[in-house]
């Protein structure tokens, strides 16, 4: 699913991000499974350096899902929520910022709510940033809006969740956002993305 993209994502940029993620994973001891299922997105906004994410789907089962993600400094996953999915966002390497809201950001009044960080309840205000060092995690229940971005030059990010449905259970604040980008084929693909395999 994609919104009205400002411009298509270039295949050369997708290849660059996949190679960057592979190098970062390798350098920091994260082995990928055979035939990894790659997903690269600019969220249909046409500027992956500001709004982008690289994902590898490690487990996709009816009951649970696991992803390994990668982002460079400046790349943000925009504010969104899920109606069904509960997830842990984990900083696997680097430093990660996760901004959280108890409800839709425009309507959030800065009220205080509890959120588990490293399995311990923490009080935060809507709109606060939770900073995660390597190994730390935040648990997000359905209805909690969140966005995240690296504080380090690059970051390896984990996600462990209940069943994942990217097409029907991602609710972004920005209505222009689409989950999968269109691609401008300016060079041969390093790999085929999940969205291309399922098209």
C-alpha positions as CSV (number, residue, x, y, z in Angstrom):
1,X,0.0,0.0,0.0
2,X,1.4,3.4,-0.9
3,X,0.2,7.0,-0.9
4,X,0.8,9.5,-3.6
5,X,4.6,9.5,-3.6
6,X,6.4,12.8,-4.4
7,X,8.8,10.7,-6.5
8,X,9.7,7.1,-6.9
9,X,12.5,5.5,-4.9
10,X,15.5,4.9,-7.1
11,X,16.8,1.3,-7.3
12,X,20.3,2.6,-6.8
13,X,19.3,4.0,-3.4
14,X,17.5,0.8,-2.4
15,X,20.7,-1.1,-3.4
16,X,22.9,1.3,-1.4
17,X,20.7,0.9,1.7
18,X,20.7,-2.9,1.5
19,X,24.5,-3.0,1.1
20,X,24.8,-0.5,4.0
21,X,22.6,-2.7,6.2
22,X,24.4,-5.9,5.2
23,X,27.7,-4.3,6.2
24,X,26.4,-2.9,9.5
25,X,24.8,-6.3,10.4
26,X,28.1,-8.1,9.5
27,X,30.3,-5.7,11.4
28,X,28.2,-6.0,14.5
29,X,27.7,-9.8,14.5
30,X,24.1,-10.1,13.2
31,X,23.9,-13.0,10.8
32,X,20.9,-13.0,8.4
33,X,19.0,-16.1,7.5
34,X,19.3,-17.8,4.1
35,X,17.4,-15.9,1.4
36,X,16.5,-12.9,3.7
37,X,13.2,-11.1,2.9
38,X,14.2,-7.5,2.4
39,X,12.0,-4.5,2.7
40,X,13.1,-0.9,2.0
41,X,10.7,2.0,2.2
42,X,10.7,5.8,2.0
43,X,7.0,5.7,3.1
44,X,6.0,7.1,-0.2
45,X,7.3,10.5,0.7
46,X,10.1,10.6,-1.8
47,X,12.9,11.4,0.6
48,X,14.4,8.3,2.2
49,X,17.2,10.4,3.9
50,X,14.5,11.9,6.1
51,X,11.8,9.2,6.1
52,X,13.1,5.8,5.5
53,X,13.8,2.3,6.9
54,X,15.4,-0.9,5.9
55,X,13.8,-4.1,7.2
56,X,14.5,-7.9,7.1
57,X,11.7,-10.1,8.1
58,X,13.2,-12.9,10.2
59,X,9.9,-14.6,11.4
60,X,6.4,-14.2,9.9
61,X,4.1,-16.6,11.7
62,X,0.3,-16.3,12.4
63,X,1.0,-15.7,16.1
64,X,4.3,-13.6,16.1
65,X,6.8,-11.7,13.9
66,X,10.4,-10.7,14.2
67,X,12.2,-8.0,12.2
68,X,15.7,-6.7,12.0
69,X,15.8,-3.1,10.8
70,X,18.5,-0.6,9.9
71,X,18.5,3.2,9.7
72,X,21.1,6.0,9.2
73,X,21.1,9.2,11.3
74,X,18.3,11.4,9.9
75,X,16.1,8.5,8.7
76,X,12.8,8.6,10.7
77,X,10.0,6.1,10.8
78,X,7.0,8.5,10.9
79,X,4.4,8.5,13.7
80,X,1.9,5.7,13.5
81,X,0.0,3.2,15.6
82,X,-1.5,-0.3,15.3
83,X,-4.9,-1.5,16.3
84,X,-3.9,-5.1,16.8
85,X,-0.2,-5.5,17.0
86,X,1.7,-5.3,20.2
87,X,5.5,-4.9,19.8
88,X,8.8,-4.5,21.4
89,X,11.1,-2.0,19.6
90,X,14.7,-2.9,20.5
91,X,18.0,-1.1,20.0
92,X,20.2,-3.9,18.9
93,X,23.2,-1.7,18.2
94,X,23.8,2.1,18.3
95,X,21.4,4.5,20.1
96,X,17.7,4.9,19.2
97,X,15.1,7.5,20.0
98,X,11.4,6.4,20.2
99,X,8.8,9.2,20.6
100,X,5.5,8.0,22.1
101,X,2.0,9.4,22.5
102,X,-0.9,7.9,24.4
103,X,-3.2,8.7,21.4
104,X,-3.1,10.7,18.2
105,X,-0.3,13.3,18.4
106,X,-2.5,16.2,17.4
107,X,-5.0,15.4,20.2
108,X,-2.5,14.3,22.8
109,X,-2.6,16.7,25.7
110,X,0.8,15.9,27.2
111,X,-0.9,13.6,29.7
112,X,1.2,11.1,31.7
113,X,0.9,7.4,30.9
114,X,2.9,4.3,31.7
115,X,5.0,2.4,29.2
116,X,7.3,-0.6,29.8
117,X,11.0,0.1,29.2
118,X,13.2,-2.9,29.7
119,X,10.2,-4.6,31.3
120,X,9.9,-2.0,34.0
121,X,7.0,0.5,34.0
122,X,8.0,4.1,33.3
123,X,5.9,7.2,33.4
124,X,6.2,9.4,30.3
125,X,4.2,12.3,28.9
126,X,2.6,12.1,25.5
127,X,5.2,13.3,23.0
128,X,8.2,12.3,25.2
129,X,11.2,10.6,23.6
130,X,12.4,7.4,25.2
131,X,16.2,6.9,24.4
132,X,17.3,3.4,24.0
133,X,21.0,2.3,24.4
134,X,22.1,-1.0,22.7
135,X,20.2,-3.9,24.2
136,X,17.3,-1.8,25.6
137,X,13.7,-2.1,24.5
138,X,10.3,-0.3,24.8
139,X,7.0,-2.2,24.7
140,X,4.2,-0.6,22.7
141,X,0.6,-1.7,23.0
142,X,-2.1,-1.1,20.4
143,X,-3.2,2.5,20.3
144,X,0.2,4.0,21.4
145,X,1.4,6.2,18.6
146,X,5.2,6.1,18.0
147,X,8.0,7.2,15.7
148,X,11.6,6.3,15.9
149,X,15.0,7.4,14.6
150,X,18.7,6.8,15.3
151,X,20.7,9.1,17.6
152,X,23.9,7.4,16.5
153,X,25.3,7.6,12.9
154,X,23.6,4.3,12.1
155,X,21.4,1.9,14.2
156,X,20.4,-1.7,14.1
157,X,16.8,-2.0,15.4
158,X,14.8,-5.1,16.3
159,X,11.1,-5.6,16.4
160,X,9.4,-8.6,18.1
161,X,5.6,-8.5,17.9
162,X,2.4,-10.3,17.7
163,X,1.1,-11.0,14.2
164,X,2.2,-8.4,11.6
165,X,-0.1,-7.0,8.9
166,X,1.7,-4.1,7.2
167,X,-1.2,-3.6,4.7
168,X,-4.1,-3.3,7.2
169,X,-2.6,-2.5,10.6
170,X,-0.4,0.5,10.1
171,X,-2.2,3.8,10.8
172,X,0.1,6.7,10.0
173,X,-0.6,10.3,11.2
174,X,0.4,11.7,7.8
175,X,-2.3,10.6,5.2
176,X,0.3,10.9,2.4
177,X,2.2,8.0,3.6
178,X,2.2,4.6,1.9
179,X,4.0,1.6,3.2
180,X,5.6,0.4,-0.1
181,X,7.3,2.8,-2.5
182,X,7.2,2.7,-6.3
183,X,10.7,2.1,-7.8
184,X,12.6,3.9,-10.5
185,X,14.8,1.2,-12.2
186,X,18.0,3.1,-12.7
187,X,20.2,0.0,-12.1
188,X,19.7,-3.7,-11.7
189,X,18.3,-4.9,-8.3
190,X,20.7,-6.3,-5.7
191,X,17.7,-8.3,-4.4
192,X,13.9,-8.4,-4.9
193,X,12.0,-6.7,-2.1
194,X,9.1,-8.3,-0.2
195,X,6.6,-6.0,-2.0
196,X,7.9,-7.1,-5.4
197,X,7.7,-10.8,-4.6
198,X,4.1,-10.4,-3.5
199,X,3.0,-8.2,-6.3
